[in-house]
Amino acid sequence: NELHLQMIDYHIGLFRAIVNKSA
């Protein structure tokens, strides 16, 4: 499902942003 993949990609982006701020 393309929409599902977009949501995964979106959450990965949020997670990476949080990790980058913490680093």
Helices and strands as residue ranges (DSSP letters): H 2-22
